[in-house]
């Protein structure tokens, strides 16, 4: 009888939640339909053939397109929780806020202050919450409920007062259910399972650099992305106009996380790797450790600066010039004065060149006027200056004194011409260091080159050909902006709910170029001088001091969420000290929040990984683990020649034991390609490609930040020996699994892992 009552009670609760979920999706569908209709009307309406008419059409098009993109992105798990409060109020929590046509709130955005209790309330401090309910959806259907009673006395009092809506349902726990679920190959948001410690970081105040430090599996990346979504919601006027930059360690990692922010209702984020921080360059090649370490040091900023200044030359003797039979000369004294005044302007090289050229040409014009016995005023002087500019000899000699430069040209010369490097690096780099940097012409750009390119571009400024066009465009934009802002305010006043998506400034910026519908993210990605409102920097411990200089330029307000774990530093140019890299760019404007619970990695696996670090003298305070796990780490010893075959067998065994899931294989950089091919060839027949589709092979550089149901680490000794921080690399590899870990080796194991032999 009791069981029947419980089943009836559960059925009633499921039905009640399903009714509300149906109402939510009905409202979502209605909003989508209305937005689609509005967008269609805008696109079908005739355009008034004036700049203002085109701008109006494009502004409404942008507004509706952005709103529709958001409404489509929140389809999955639209709601995930409910708060029942002591005062009788019930709040459903979800990805976005929804209200009906009478403005009754149907769904509360998870970022709203009133939703904070969903993450922060506890039995010890219920904060007015009687019950917290987790709602699991499968599509648009309520699949399960899981209740936490936080105030037993409040629950009893509510029941005594006649409330009949507080029956409790015990489930398996939303958090534990999420932890043991199979991975899909894409990171999912954790908005429904954020823990109080994580939520505190998400809602941390905006200013300065927040370092989210934590060991493997503590949810650093997810927390940082949720913080970006929270800041966009809370400080939209300050951040959305200039956008959010997300920097991740690899293209593989960015693909892994790319759906998280859209699923939280936020689009318009720029996601790039350190090799893409200089627009137009897609660097993926890596330098040897000793070269990367040197290029990443701050002394390279001095070298690049010296290389630029070396292109601002003085004359040892006058240079004769002849124009139409009249002899004049480029005088050392004038060149010296022109260089000094150009440098005093404080402008980048190419912009300061305008001052240099003007002073030199003025002196040459004076000489030419004297030779021709002219007054050389007004029109006559302009004619003389035009004649000088048209002279090939004059252009050549002036350029030799102050050459217009490009960042790529300067850095390429620096790295491929020993003489250039010796000129710029003398006193900063020794001969052996200079030899390390020199490479063959035509070599691809490396990740470590990108900060050098950016440093050069900062010192050089825009290309000469673009400077006049940019000035003209800026002048036009300034004239139009005041009128455009007033128009944008009117558009947003008439747009209802969609106005929350944009500010007047964002709308004007988007259509500054005669209605070109480029989003903030699209424009920011292509503009090196763009400054972002906030940045999320993942695996930040891998960045060199020179890479931090680039980020400081991109985010001059120093509003960043920096994610990392100094125990996982694998790059030779990376850091094991946050003060070391952050104080030079932010002074005291940074702080650390430590995540202390490992939700991903079972304690059995973490014990092995921690033992490795300890055995190699690397101090680490491991996070407490949320679960022990069901599988002990396993070691498989095979001859070196059979390594790939053993990896394939281990993957197959893991798949059978777990009944599916994502499988990761991590091995040395040198062997990754060979192992990937061998594993693909050796997978057992009859899988119809299912297992092959769920297995990925990685070199240690590309596995940072990823997670898998099972991981096979191949050749751990090889991984340790491949770089100066190989132990850190191996630690990262060992801590990727959520369930099973297998180590395939050929007889020798690093210290701390001996028991797997």
C-alpha positions in Angstrom: 0.0 0.0 0.0 2.8 2.3 0.9 4.6 1.6 -2.4 1.4 2.3 -4.3 1.0 5.7 -2.5 4.6 6.6 -3.3 4.1 5.7 -7.0 0.9 7.7 -7.1 2.6 10.6 -5.4 5.6 10.5 -7.9 3.2 10.2 -10.8 1.4 13.3 -9.6 4.6 15.3 -9.1 5.8 14.3 -12.6 2.5 15.3 -14.1 2.5 18.7 -12.4 6.1 19.4 -13.5 5.3 18.3 -17.0 2.3 20.7 -17.2 4.6 23.6 -16.3 7.3 22.4 -18.7 4.7 22.2 -21.5 3.7 25.8 -20.7 7.4 26.9 -20.8 8.0 25.4 -24.2 4.8 26.7 -25.5 5.9 30.2 -24.5 9.3 29.6 -26.1 7.7 28.4 -29.3 5.4 31.5 -29.3 8.4 33.8 -28.9 10.3 32.1 -31.6 7.3 32.3 -34.0 6.8 36.0 -33.2 10.5 36.7 -33.7 10.6 34.7 -37.0 7.6 36.6 -38.2 9.1 40.0 -37.2 12.3 39.1 -39.0 10.5 37.9 -42.1 8.5 41.2 -42.2 11.7 43.2 -41.9 13.3 41.4 -44.7 10.2 41.5 -47.0 9.5 45.2 -46.4 10.8 47.6 -49.0 13.9 49.6 -48.0 13.7 53.3 -48.0 16.5 54.2 -50.4 18.4 56.4 -48.0 21.3 55.6 -45.5 18.9 56.0 -42.6 16.4 53.7 -44.2 18.9 51.0 -44.8 20.3 51.4 -41.3 16.8 51.0 -39.8 16.1 47.8 -41.7 19.5 46.4 -40.8 19.1 47.4 -37.1 15.8 45.5 -36.8 17.3 42.6 -38.7 20.2 42.3 -36.3 17.9 42.6 -33.2 15.6 39.8 -34.3 18.4 37.6 -35.6 20.2 37.8 -32.3 17.0 37.1 -30.3 16.1 34.1 -32.5 19.6 32.7 -32.1 19.3 32.9 -28.4 15.8 31.4 -28.3 17.0 28.4 -30.4 20.1 27.8 -28.4 18.2 27.2 -25.1 16.0 24.3 -26.4 17.8 21.6 -24.5 17.1 21.5 -20.8 15.2 24.8 -20.8 14.4 24.4 -17.1 16.3 22.3 -14.6 15.3 23.3 -11.2 12.7 24.7 -8.8 12.8 26.5 -5.5 9.9 26.3 -3.0 10.1 29.1 -0.5 8.8 29.4 3.0 6.6 32.3 2.0 4.8 30.1 -0.5 6.6 31.4 -3.6 7.7 28.9 -6.2 10.4 29.7 -8.7 11.4 27.6 -11.7 15.0 28.1 -12.7 16.3 27.9 -16.3 18.6 29.0 -19.0 16.8 32.2 -19.7 14.0 34.2 -18.2 10.5 33.8 -19.6 7.3 35.6 -18.9 3.8 35.2 -20.4 1.9 38.0 -22.2 0.6 39.3 -18.8 4.1 39.6 -17.6 3.8 36.7 -15.1 7.2 35.2 -14.6 7.3 31.6 -15.8 11.0 31.0 -15.7 13.8 32.7 -13.8 17.2 33.1 -15.4 19.8 31.2 -13.5 22.0 34.3 -13.3 19.4 36.5 -11.6 20.0 37.3 -8.0 16.8 35.6 -7.0 18.2 32.3 -8.4 21.3 32.3 -6.3 19.7 30.3 -3.6 19.3 27.4 -5.9 23.1 27.0 -5.7 24.0 28.5 -2.4 21.2 27.4 0.0 22.1 24.6 2.4 20.4 22.8 5.3 22.5 24.8 7.7 21.6 28.1 6.0 18.4 27.5 3.9 18.0 31.2 3.1 14.2 30.9 3.0 14.2 27.7 0.8 12.1 24.8 2.0 12.9 22.5 -0.9 15.2 22.5 -3.9 14.1 20.4 -6.8 16.3 19.2 -9.7 14.3 18.5 -12.9 15.8 16.2 -15.6 14.4 16.6 -19.1 14.7 14.3 -22.0 13.8 16.5 -24.9 10.7 18.2 -23.7 9.6 15.5 -21.4 10.2 15.4 -17.6 12.4 12.3 -17.1 13.0 12.4 -13.4 12.9 14.6 -10.3 15.2 14.8 -7.4 14.3 16.8 -4.2 16.4 18.2 -1.4 14.6 19.3 1.7 16.6 22.1 3.2 14.2 23.2 6.0 12.4 20.3 7.6 10.6 22.5 10.1 9.5 24.9 7.4 8.2 21.9 5.4 6.2 20.7 8.3 4.8 24.2 9.0 3.8 24.6 5.3 2.1 21.2 5.3 0.2 22.1 8.5 -0.9 25.3 6.9 -2.6 23.3 4.1 0.0 23.5 1.3 -0.3 20.3 -0.7 2.4 21.1 -3.3 5.4 19.9 -1.2 5.5 16.2 -1.6 9.2 15.2 -1.9 10.7 12.9 -4.5 14.0 11.1 -3.8 16.2 10.5 -6.8 19.8 9.4 -7.4 21.1 12.9 -7.0 21.5 15.3 -9.9 25.2 15.8 -9.3 26.1 12.1 -9.1 24.0 11.3 -12.0 25.9 13.9 -14.1 29.2 12.6 -12.9 28.7 9.0 -14.0 26.9 9.8 -17.3 28.8 8.9 -20.5 30.8 11.7 -22.0 29.7 12.9 -25.5 32.8 14.5 -26.8 31.5 18.0 -26.1 31.5 19.8 -22.8 28.0 20.3 -21.4 27.1 23.2 -19.2 26.8 22.5 -15.5 24.2 25.1 -14.8 21.9 22.6 -13.1 24.6 21.1 -10.9 26.8 24.1 -9.9 27.9 23.5 -6.4 28.0 26.4 -3.8 31.8 26.7 -4.0 31.6 26.9 -7.8 28.6 29.3 -7.8 30.5 31.7 -5.5 33.2 31.9 -8.1 30.7 32.4 -10.9 29.1 35.3 -9.2 32.4 36.9 -8.1 32.7 40.6 -8.7 33.7 41.9 -12.2 36.9 44.1 -11.7 40.4 42.7 -11.9 41.8 39.3 -12.7 40.2 36.3 -11.0 42.4 33.2 -11.0 40.3 30.0 -10.7 42.9 27.6 -9.4 42.1 24.0 -8.9 43.3 20.5 -9.6 42.1 18.2 -12.4 38.3 17.6 -12.4 37.3 20.5 -10.2 35.3 22.1 -13.0 37.5 25.1 -13.6 36.7 25.5 -17.2 32.9 25.1 -16.7 33.0 27.6 -13.9 34.9 30.2 -15.9 32.4 29.8 -18.9 29.5 30.1 -16.5 31.1 33.2 -15.0 31.4 34.8 -18.5 27.7 34.1 -19.1 26.8 35.6 -15.6 28.9 38.7 -16.2 27.3 39.2 -19.6 23.9 39.0 -17.9 24.8 41.2 -15.0 27.1 43.8 -16.7 25.7 43.7 -20.3 26.1 47.4 -20.9 29.8 47.2 -19.9 30.8 44.0 -21.6 28.6 43.0 -24.4 29.4 45.9 -26.6 33.1 45.0 -26.7 32.6 41.3 -26.3 34.2 38.4 -24.4 37.4 36.7 -25.5 37.9 33.0 -24.7 41.5 31.7 -25.2 41.9 27.9 -25.0 45.0 25.7 -25.4 44.1 24.0 -28.7 41.5 23.9 -31.5 40.4 20.5 -30.1 39.7 22.1 -26.8 37.7 24.9 -28.3 35.5 22.5 -30.3 35.0 20.6 -27.0 33.6 23.7 -25.2 32.1 25.7 -28.1 28.4 24.8 -27.2 28.6 25.8 -23.5 28.0 29.6 -23.8 25.3 29.3 -26.5 23.4 26.8 -24.3 23.5 29.4 -21.6 21.9 32.0 -23.8 25.1 33.8 -24.8 26.5 34.2 -28.3 28.9 36.6 -29.8 32.0 35.3 -28.0 35.4 35.1 -29.7 37.1 31.8 -29.2 40.7 31.4 -30.2 43.9 29.6 -29.4 47.2 31.3 -28.4 48.3 30.6 -32.0 45.5 32.8 -33.3 46.0 35.9 -31.2 47.4 37.7 -34.2 44.7 38.2 -36.9 45.6 36.5 -40.1 48.0 34.0 -38.6 46.9 30.4 -37.7 50.0 29.1 -35.9 50.0 25.5 -34.7 53.6 24.5 -35.1 55.6 24.3 -31.8 59.2 25.3 -31.2 61.6 23.1 -29.3 61.4 23.7 -25.6 64.6 25.8 -25.4 63.5 28.0 -28.3 59.9 28.4 -26.9 61.4 29.4 -23.5 63.6 32.1 -25.1 60.8 33.5 -27.3 58.5 33.6 -24.4 60.8 35.6 -22.2 60.3 39.4 -21.7 63.8 40.1 -23.1 62.2 39.5 -26.6 60.2 42.6 -26.2 63.5 44.5 -25.9 64.8 42.7 -29.0 61.7 43.6 -31.1 61.8 47.2 -29.9 65.5 47.4 -30.9 64.7 45.9 -34.3 62.1 48.6 -35.0 64.4 51.4 -33.8 67.2 50.1 -36.0 65.0 50.9 -38.9 65.0 54.6 -37.9 68.4 55.5 -39.1 70.7 58.5 -39.0 73.1 59.7 -41.7 76.9 59.7 -41.4 77.2 62.1 -44.3 75.0 64.2 -46.6 73.2 62.4 -49.4 73.1 64.3 -52.7 69.8 64.5 -54.6 69.1 66.0 -58.0 65.7 67.2 -59.2 65.4 68.5 -62.7 69.0 69.6 -62.6 68.8 71.2 -59.2 71.2 69.7 -56.6 70.0 69.5 -53.0 71.0 67.1 -50.2 69.5 65.1 -47.4 71.3 66.6 -44.4 72.4 64.5 -41.3 71.4 67.3 -38.9 67.9 67.5 -40.3 67.5 63.7 -40.3 68.6 63.6 -36.7 66.2 66.4 -35.7 63.3 64.7 -37.6 64.0 61.4 -35.9 64.1 62.9 -32.5 60.8 64.8 -33.0 59.1 61.8 -34.5 60.1 59.6 -31.6 59.0 62.3 -29.2 55.4 62.1 -30.6 55.1 58.7 -28.9 53.3 57.3 -31.9 54.0 53.9 -33.4 56.7 53.7 -36.1 54.5 54.0 -39.2 52.4 56.8 -37.7 55.5 58.7 -36.4 57.0 58.3 -39.9 54.5 61.0 -41.0 56.3 63.5 -38.7 59.7 62.4 -39.9 58.9 62.7 -43.6 57.2 66.1 -43.1 60.3 67.6 -41.5 62.7 66.1 -44.0 60.6 67.1 -47.0 60.2 70.7 -45.6 63.9 71.1 -45.5 64.3 69.7 -49.0 61.6 72.0 -50.2 63.4 75.0 -48.7 66.6 74.0 -50.4 64.8 73.5 -53.7 63.1 76.9 -53.4 66.4 78.5 -52.7 68.0 76.9 -55.7 65.2 78.1 -57.9 65.0 81.5 -56.3 61.3 81.0 -55.3 59.3 82.3 -52.4 57.9 78.8 -52.1 54.7 79.8 -50.3 51.2 78.3 -50.5 50.6 76.8 -53.9 54.2 77.0 -55.0 55.4 75.2 -51.9 52.7 72.4 -52.4 54.0 72.0 -55.9 57.6 71.6 -54.6 56.5 69.0 -52.0 54.6 67.1 -54.7 57.6 67.0 -56.9 59.8 65.7 -54.0 57.2 63.0 -53.3 57.2 61.9 -56.9 61.0 61.6 -57.1 62.1 58.0 -56.9 65.5 59.0 -55.5 63.9 61.1 -52.7 61.5 58.3 -51.8 64.4 55.8 -51.7 66.7 57.8 -49.5 63.9 58.9 -47.1 62.7 55.3 -46.8 66.2 54.1 -46.1 66.2 56.5 -43.1 62.7 55.6 -41.9 61.4 52.5 -43.6 57.6 51.8 -43.5 57.3 48.4 -41.8 55.0 45.5 -41.4 55.0 43.2 -38.4 55.4 40.0 -40.4 58.3 41.5 -42.4 60.1 42.7 -39.4 59.8 39.5 -37.4 60.6 37.3 -40.4 63.8 39.3 -41.1 64.7 39.1 -37.4 64.4 35.3 -37.3 65.9 34.4 -40.7 68.8 37.0 -41.0 71.5 36.6 -38.4 72.8 40.1 -39.0 69.5 41.6 -38.3 69.2 39.6 -35.1 72.7 40.5 -34.0 71.9 44.2 -34.5 68.7 44.0 -32.4 69.8 41.5 -29.9 73.2 42.7 -29.0 73.4 43.3 -25.3 70.2 41.3 -24.7 70.9 37.9 -26.3 74.2 36.1 -26.3 75.6 34.4 -29.5 74.3 31.0 -28.5 70.8 32.4 -27.9 70.9 34.2 -31.2 71.8 30.9 -33.0 68.8 29.2 -31.3 66.4 31.7 -32.8 67.6 31.7 -36.4 65.7 29.5 -38.8 65.3 29.0 -42.5 63.3 31.4 -44.6 59.8 30.2 -45.4 59.4 28.2 -42.1 55.9 28.3 -40.7 54.9 30.6 -38.0 55.0 28.9 -34.6 52.8 29.5 -31.5 55.8 31.2 -29.9 56.1 33.6 -32.8 52.6 35.1 -32.3 53.6 37.4 -29.3 56.6 38.6 -31.3 54.3 39.6 -34.2 51.9 41.3 -31.9 54.8 43.1 -30.1 56.0 44.3 -33.5 52.6 45.4 -34.6 52.1 47.4 -31.4 55.4 49.3 -32.0 54.9 49.7 -35.8 51.2 50.6 -36.0 49.0 50.2 -39.0 50.3 49.7 -42.5 50.9 53.0 -44.3 48.4 52.2 -47.0 45.6 51.8 -44.5 46.3 54.8 -42.3 44.7 57.5 -44.6 41.6 55.2 -45.2 41.2 54.6 -41.5 41.3 58.3 -40.7 38.7 59.0 -43.3 36.5 56.2 -42.0 36.9 57.4 -38.4 35.9 61.0 -39.4 32.7 59.7 -41.2 31.8 57.6 -38.2 32.2 60.4 -35.8 29.9 62.6 -37.9 27.2 60.0 -38.1 27.4 58.6 -34.5 25.3 61.1 -32.6 22.3 60.7 -35.0 22.7 57.0 -35.1 22.6 56.6 -31.3 19.3 58.5 -31.1 17.9 56.2 -33.8 19.2 53.1 -32.0 17.5 54.2 -28.8 14.2 54.5 -30.6 14.6 51.0 -32.2 15.3 49.4 -28.8 12.4 51.2 -27.1 10.1 49.7 -29.7 11.5 46.2 -29.5 10.1 44.9 -26.2 11.9 41.9 -24.6 14.6 41.8 -27.3 16.0 45.1 -26.0 17.7 43.2 -23.3 20.0 41.6 -25.9 21.6 44.9 -27.0 22.5 48.4 -26.0 22.2 51.4 -28.4 26.0 51.5 -28.7 26.2 47.9 -29.7 23.5 48.5 -32.4 25.4 51.5 -33.8 28.7 49.7 -33.7 27.3 46.7 -35.6 26.1 48.9 -38.5 28.8 51.5 -38.6 29.8 50.5 -42.1 26.7 51.2 -44.2 24.7 48.3 -42.8 27.3 45.6 -43.0 25.8 43.0 -40.6 28.9 41.8 -38.9 28.6 40.7 -35.3 30.8 42.0 -32.5 32.6 38.6 -32.5 33.2 38.7 -36.2 34.7 42.2 -36.1 36.7 41.6 -33.0 38.3 38.4 -34.4 39.7 40.3 -37.3 40.9 43.5 -35.5 44.2 43.3 -33.6 43.5 46.6 -31.9 40.1 45.5 -30.6 39.8 45.6 -26.8 37.5 43.2 -25.1 35.3 43.8 -22.0 36.3 40.5 -20.5 38.5 37.5 -21.2 38.5 33.8 -20.1 42.0 32.3 -20.3 42.0 28.5 -20.0 45.1 26.4 -19.2 46.7 29.8 -18.3 49.6 28.2 -16.6 50.9 27.3 -20.1 51.3 30.9 -21.2 54.6 32.7 -21.5 55.3 36.2 -20.2 55.2 37.4 -23.8 51.8 35.8 -24.4 50.5 37.6 -21.2 51.6 40.9 -22.8 49.4 40.2 -25.8 46.4 39.5 -23.5 47.0 42.6 -21.5 46.7 44.6 -24.8 43.4 42.8 -25.7 41.9 43.4 -22.3 43.3 46.8 -21.0 40.8 46.9 -18.2 42.4 43.7 -16.9 38.9 42.1 -16.4 39.8 38.4 -16.8 38.9 35.0 -15.5 42.1 33.0 -15.6 41.8 29.2 -15.3 44.7 27.0 -14.4 46.6 24.6 -12.2 50.3 25.3 -11.8 50.9 21.6 -11.0 49.9 20.8 -14.6 52.3 23.2 -16.4 53.8 21.4 -19.3 55.2 24.3 -21.5 58.8 25.2 -21.0 57.7 28.8 -21.2 54.8 28.4 -18.8 54.7 29.3 -15.1 54.4 27.7 -11.7 53.7 31.0 -10.0 50.7 33.3 -10.6 52.4 36.4 -9.1 55.3 35.9 -11.5 53.1 36.4 -14.6 50.2 38.5 -13.3 51.9 41.2 -11.2 53.8 42.6 -14.2 50.5 43.2 -16.1 48.0 43.8 -13.3 49.9 44.9 -10.2 47.7 44.1 -7.2 44.5 43.9 -9.3 44.3 40.1 -9.2 43.0 37.5 -6.7 42.8 33.7 -6.4 39.8 31.4 -5.8 40.6 27.8 -5.1 38.3 25.0 -6.1 38.7 22.2 -3.6 36.5 19.3 -4.9 37.4 17.0 -7.8 34.1 16.0 -9.3 35.5 14.2 -12.4 38.4 12.0 -11.5 37.9 9.1 -9.1 40.0 9.0 -6.0 41.7 5.8 -7.2 43.0 7.5 -10.2 43.9 10.7 -8.4 45.9 8.7 -5.8 48.1 7.4 -8.7 48.6 10.8 -10.3 49.4 12.5 -7.0 51.9 9.7 -6.2 53.7 10.5 -9.5 54.1 14.2 -8.6 55.2 13.4 -5.1 57.8 10.9 -6.2 59.3 13.6 -8.5 59.5 16.2 -5.8 56.5 18.3 -7.1 54.5 19.5 -4.1 50.7 19.4 -4.6 47.7 19.5 -2.3 45.2 17.3 -4.0 41.5 18.3 -4.1 39.1 16.1 -2.2 37.3 13.7 -4.6 33.6 13.4 -4.8 33.7 9.6 -5.4 36.1 6.7 -5.2 35.3 5.1 -8.5 34.6 1.5 -9.4 37.8 0.6 -11.3 41.4 0.5 -10.1 44.0 1.8 -12.5 45.5 -1.0 -14.5 48.9 -1.5 -15.9 49.7 -3.5 -19.1 53.2 -4.5 -19.9 54.0 -5.4 -23.5 57.1 -5.4 -25.8 57.7 -2.0 -27.4 56.7 -3.3 -30.9 53.3 -4.4 -29.6 52.4 -1.1 -27.9 49.7 -0.1 -30.5 48.1 -3.5 -30.5 47.9 -3.5 -26.7 46.3 0.0 -26.8 43.6 -1.3 -29.1 42.9 -4.2 -26.9 42.7 -1.9 -23.8 40.2 0.4 -25.6 38.1 -2.6 -26.6 38.1 -3.9 -23.0 37.2 -0.5 -21.6 34.3 -0.2 -24.0 32.9 -3.6 -23.0 33.2 -2.8 -19.3 31.6 0.5 -19.5 29.0 -0.2 -22.1 30.0 2.7 -24.3 31.3 6.2 -23.7 34.2 8.3 -25.0 37.6 6.7 -25.1 40.9 8.7 -25.1 44.4 7.5 -25.9 47.3 9.7 -24.8 50.8 9.1 -26.0 54.0 11.0 -26.9 54.1 13.7 -29.5 56.4 11.6 -31.6 54.2 8.5 -31.6 50.7 10.0 -31.7 50.2 9.7 -35.5 51.5 6.2 -35.6 49.4 5.0 -32.7 46.3 6.7 -34.1 46.7 4.8 -37.4 47.5 1.5 -35.7 44.5 1.8 -33.3 42.1 2.5 -36.2 43.5 -0.5 -38.1 43.4 -2.9 -35.1 39.9 -2.1 -33.7 37.9 -5.4 -33.7 35.6 -6.0 -36.7 31.8 -6.0 -36.2 31.7 -2.6 -34.4 30.1 -0.9 -37.4 32.3 2.1 -36.7 30.6 2.8 -33.4 33.7 2.2 -31.3 36.0 3.9 -33.8 33.8 7.0 -33.7 34.2 7.2 -29.9 38.0 6.8 -29.7 40.5 9.6 -30.1 44.3 9.6 -29.9 46.1 12.6 -28.6 49.6 13.9 -28.1 50.0 15.3 -24.6 49.8 18.9 -25.8 46.3 18.4 -27.1 44.6 16.6 -24.2 44.6 19.5 -21.7 41.1 20.4 -20.5 39.5 17.3 -22.0 37.8 14.4 -20.3 36.8 10.9 -21.3 35.0 7.9 -19.7 38.1 5.8 -20.1 41.7 6.7 -20.9 44.6 4.6 -22.1 48.0 6.2 -21.5 50.6 4.7 -23.8 54.4 4.8 -23.1 54.5 6.9 -19.8 58.3 6.9 -19.7 58.3 8.3 -23.2 56.0 11.1 -22.2 58.2 12.0 -19.2 61.3 12.1 -21.3 59.9 14.1 -24.2 60.2 17.5 -22.4 61.6 19.2 -19.4 58.2 19.2 -17.8 57.2 15.7 -18.9 56.2 14.7 -15.4 53.5 17.4 -15.5 52.4 16.3 -18.9 52.0 12.7 -17.7 50.0 14.0 -14.6 47.6 15.7 -17.0 47.2 12.5 -19.1 46.5 10.3 -16.1 43.8 12.6 -14.8 41.6 12.7 -17.9 39.3 9.7 -17.1 36.0 9.8 -15.3 35.9 6.1 -14.8 38.7 3.8 -16.1 42.5 4.3 -16.5 44.8 1.9 -18.2 48.6 2.4 -18.6 50.3 0.5 -21.4 54.1 0.4 -21.0 57.1 -1.7 -22.1 58.7 -2.6 -18.9 59.8 0.6 -17.2 57.5 3.0 -15.3 58.2 6.5 -13.9 58.7 6.7 -10.1 55.5 6.7 -8.2 53.8 4.3 -10.6 55.8 1.2 -9.9 52.8 -0.8 -8.6 51.4 -0.9 -12.1 54.3 -2.9 -13.4 
